Amino acid sequence: MPVSTAPSSDIASLLQSHLPDLIEFRRDLHMHPELSFQERRTAEVVAQALEAIGVKIKAGVADTGVIGYLPATEPGGEALESVALRADMDALPIEEATGLPYSSKTPGVMHACGHDGHTTILLGAARLLAQMPRPRPVTFLFQPAEEGGGGADRMCKQGALAGDEGGGIGNPVGSVYGLHGWPTIEVGRVASRPGPLLASVDDFVVDVKGVQAHGAYPHQGRDAILATAHIITAIQQIASRNVGPLESVVCSVGAINAGTANNIIPERVRFIGTVRTLTPEVKAAARKRFFEIVENTAKAFGCTAHIDWHDSYPVTHNDPRATARFFDLARDAFGPDRVDHVQNPTMGGEDFSYYGHHVPACFFLLGLKPKGAESFPTLHQPDFDFNDDALAVGIEMMVRLATGKA
């Protein structure tokens, strides 16, 4: 069983003294959302808050990222690798519809994925840890651009995990933990699993080219819209006919753009989307079949197709030992009845995955759904708002991951 360096009563007491201010901090972030690599105000207020409690910082990592560092306070800890805790800071291009008094003040941008909550939790953990004994150093990763920008990859490439000598700060990082608020899990609970937790992400842009014609004389052209309709239908066979029924793959089209008038068959159609998989084998097979289906279906309609394929986030794969440590510390903190084992991976993607390519990593889910509620607005919806009642559990879990021994 794990032993924390601070009793639960001490953590709870510290938490209660900070929570009112942290809730206000979170709501301020919610009012001032910023898109990927534009998180300048967010980075500034985070840096100021860290410096105010004596945390050494390095700003401007991956453009708008902030790294904080607290050294160990216990004998022998100064020579140990750091434990890193991560939060993402960016918002989404969504018009908010919550009607809350602290709704977004930026038209068309809102914190619809809860990164305002993640950032606040990490700041709260830093506040507590600054007042507690620390058996080893702690690194705080306030990261930009999770929402498609790959901010974690840039943080890693610029040495955020490498310590003073590699472009970061303090001792090199030996393990890293991160969380995501989860609307289908009840508040007060945490959950994770070893191995794959979230899917890899591949994105595509397809340009289908035909021959433009009058809408009354389709035989004089090559209908790129008709070809695209068949292509979009056909790529669904990747999941239904090209991958084993016990394997996982998602192929989704998110936007289609074509045409200028109701009586013109346009020359070009563009559609964009994403493919999600959980293993390298399925990822490779899905990509191969996607190209074959798109190019040959277009050809069958007398058109051509150009595919711009972008390999994005890898699978978020939890290290078994780091995940076992998470479970031990979580059960000790909250009791086994509030700690869940995620049975199956989710097909969402996360750029936290990049950290796991460098050091042992564990990503976990933090319950947001109010107790007794049948449902809760989900991620990326305009009526979503992070549940402030989840802040305390998230902060305590982060503190225990930084200080606990398993």
C-alpha positions, -999 to 999 in steps of 0.1 A, spaced: 0 0 0 12 35 -7 22 60 20 17 97 13 41 122 27 12 142 40 -18 129 59 -52 132 42 -63 157 68 -34 180 59 -42 179 22 -79 185 29 -72 214 51 -49 230 26 -74 224 -2 -103 241 16 -82 272 22 -74 275 -15 -106 263 -32 -126 296 -32 -98 314 -49 -91 286 -73 -128 285 -84 -126 322 -92 -93 316 -111 -110 288 -131 -140 310 -140 -117 339 -150 -99 315 -174 -133 304 -187 -142 340 -195 -110 345 -214 -105 315 -236 -76 314 -262 -71 291 -291 -40 269 -297 -7 287 -296 -26 319 -287 -27 313 -249 -7 344 -241 -30 358 -214 -35 323 -199 3 318 -198 8 351 -182 -16 346 -154 -3 311 -148 33 323 -147 24 351 -123 4 327 -100 34 303 -99 59 330 -91 37 343 -64 40 310 -45 78 306 -51 77 282 -80 106 286 -104 93 290 -140 104 290 -176 80 306 -200 78 307 -238 83 269 -242 65 258 -274 56 295 -278 31 299 -250 39 270 -227 50 275 -191 71 251 -170 72 253 -132 96 235 -109 97 228 -72 128 211 -58 127 182 -33 127 191 4 135 157 19 170 143 23 182 125 -9 154 139 -30 176 165 -46 193 138 -67 161 121 -79 143 125 -112 113 148 -111 77 138 -113 59 158 -139 23 169 -138 6 182 -170 -23 205 -179 -34 218 -213 -45 254 -216 -61 260 -250 -98 264 -259 -119 256 -289 -135 276 -318 -171 271 -305 -197 297 -296 -206 293 -260 -243 286 -251 -242 280 -213 -257 314 -204 -234 315 -173 -224 348 -157 -188 338 -165 -194 328 -201 -167 334 -227 -161 371 -236 -144 360 -268 -170 355 -297 -167 321 -312 -142 307 -287 -149 288 -255 -135 263 -230 -157 234 -243 -132 207 -233 -125 217 -197 -89 229 -201 -97 258 -178 -104 232 -152 -72 212 -160 -51 244 -157 -67 253 -124 -61 218 -110 -24 220 -118 -21 254 -103 -39 242 -72 -15 212 -69 14 236 -72 0 258 -44 -4 228 -21 30 212 -30 47 245 -23 35 242 13 43 205 18 73 182 22 84 169 -12 103 136 -13 114 144 -49 113 173 -73 81 182 -91 78 197 -126 46 214 -137 38 214 -175 13 240 -185 10 231 -222 -4 249 -252 -23 236 -282 -37 202 -273 -67 207 -296 -50 197 -328 -18 217 -324 4 190 -309 17 213 -282 29 183 -262 52 172 -290 67 207 -293 71 208 -255 90 175 -256 112 186 -286 121 218 -268 133 199 -238 105 203 -213 112 168 -198 150 171 -200 158 194 -171 182 223 -170 208 208 -194 182 199 -221 161 230 -224 138 225 -194 141 234 -158 154 216 -127 161 179 -127 151 157 -157 116 142 -156 114 105 -147 76 100 -150 46 121 -161 9 122 -151 -20 140 -167 -58 141 -164 -89 149 -183 -123 158 -169 -148 132 -180 -186 140 -183 -198 104 -182 -181 96 -148 -196 108 -116 -179 136 -97 -157 123 -69 -144 93 -90 -113 88 -110 -106 61 -136 -78 48 -159 -64 16 -174 -29 3 -183 -21 1 -220 -41 20 -246 -65 45 -232 -71 68 -261 -68 63 -299 -42 75 -324 -54 103 -346 -49 106 -384 -65 135 -403 -72 138 -440 -81 164 -466 -94 150 -499 -97 170 -531 -119 154 -558 -116 169 -593 -141 163 -621 -152 184 -651 -176 213 -645 -209 212 -663 -244 228 -664 -268 212 -639 -292 204 -668 -265 186 -688 -245 164 -664 -234 141 -692 -212 169 -705 -191 168 -673 -177 145 -647 -196 150 -614 -172 154 -585 -201 157 -560 -215 123 -571 -181 108 -569 -175 123 -534 -208 109 -522 -199 74 -532 -164 78 -518 -177 89 -484 -201 59 -483 -174 35 -495 -148 44 -469 -172 31 -442 -163 -4 -454 -129 1 -437 -146 -5 -404 -173 -29 -416 -153 -51 -440 -116 -44 -439 -109 -46 -401 -116 -76 -378 -148 -72 -358 -129 -72 -325 -105 -45 -337 -113 -7 -335 -113 19 -362 -134 50 -368 -135 69 -401 -155 101 -399 -160 130 -424 -164 163 -407 -169 188 -435 -177 189 -473 -172 220 -494 -182 224 -531 -202 245 -556 -214 280 -562 -249 277 -576 -278 253 -578 -275 248 -615 -237 242 -618 -220 209 -612 -187 220 -598 -153 209 -609 -140 203 -574 -151 190 -540 -131 190 -508 -139 169 -477 -120 165 -445 -121 141 -416 -103 118 -392 -94 82 -388 -89 67 -353 -72 34 -344 -57 16 -314 -28 -5 -329 -1 1 -355 -14 -28 -376 -49 -14 -379 -36 21 -384 -15 9 -414 -43 -12 -428 -69 16 -425 -46 41 -443 -39 16 -471 -75 9 -477 -85 46 -475 -61 55 -503 -73 25 -524 -110 33 -519 -108 70 -525 -86 70 -555 -103 41 -573 -138 52 -565 -130 87 -579 -116 70 -610 -147 50 -615 -166 82 -619 -141 98 -643 -126 120 -616 -93 121 -598 -86 124 -560 -57 140 -542 -53 129 -505 -34 150 -480 -29 125 -451 -16 138 -417 -3 115 -391 -14 132 -359 -15 121 -323 -3 86 -314 -21 62 -291 -22 74 -255 -6 43 -240 -4 41 -202 28 26 -187 18 -4 -166 39 5 -135 30 42 -136 -7 32 -139 -4 7 -110 10 35 -89 -19 57 -99 -44 30 -88 -27 24 -55 -25 61 -46 -61 67 -58 -75 38 -38 -56 49 -7 -69 85 -11 -105 80 -21 -113 43 -13 -116 15 -38 -153 22 -45 -144 56 -61 -117 43 -84 -127 27 -117 -109 5 -142 -117 17 -177 -127 -15 -195 -122 -4 -231 -102 24 -247 -120 55 -260 -116 65 -297 -109 101 -287 -73 113 -291 -49 132 -268 -15 147 -273 -5 137 -238 5 106 -258 38 123 -268 51 124 -233 49 86 -230 73 83 -259 100 98 -236 92 87 -200 67 64 -183 33 81 -184 -2 77 -170 -33 96 -181 -64 93 -160 -100 105 -161 -117 127 -136 -154 125 -130 -175 156 -138 -211 144 -139 -230 157 -108 -241 130 -84 -276 118 -93 -276 134 -127 -286 112 -156 -263 131 -180 -240 160 -183 -231 181 -213 -202 164 -230 -169 176 -244 -168 199 -273 -205 209 -269 -215 246 -266 -233 240 -233 -204 223 -216 -188 238 -184 -162 222 -162 -177 211 -129 -160 231 -100 -170 203 -76 -143 181 -93 -114 205 -87 -106 192 -52 -104 155 -63 -82 164 -92 -59 185 -71 -56 159 -44 -48 132 -70 -21 153 -85 -6 161 -51 -5 124 -42 11 115 -75 38 140 -68 44 130 -32 32 94 -27 52 62 -26 38 30 -41 
